[in-house]
Amino acid sequence: MGPVGNDSAFLYKYLMQKNKRIIAFDAMRALAMIAGVFFHGALAYMTTKSEWALFDIKTNVAFDLFTWGLHRVRIPIFFIISGYLSKVSYEFKGHQGFLKVRFKKIFIPFALSYLIIVPFIMSMVEQIRN
């Protein structure tokens, strides 16, 4: 059964009916997002060059270690939260309902942002590099 157990459908139904949230998950996700701001800010000061558009002349290996360590913790947090809540949602909504909601919440915004935002970002990166 996994870590959710037999009560995942009950948990999902309870959370949706009462409009409740699991505050610990919200707090972990918020901290991981705030850490993302620091992560992306530190990329400009790394000694290792990456695909990041902007770099500073003054670099330090501490920023390499910071970004490496933070990235190894931050991304798994998102996957753990997503996996747990996805299992709960899947067991309650079933296969078709789960895929329908995921399509609306993930694929449509991804496709629209890819068509609208990505060309703009790529042109800005080209202007910065030239």
PyMOL commands that set and color helices and strands:
alter all, ss='L'
color gray80, all
select helices_A, chain A and resi 8-17+23-45+61-129
alter helices_A, ss='H'
color red, helices_A
deselect
rebuild
show_as cartoon
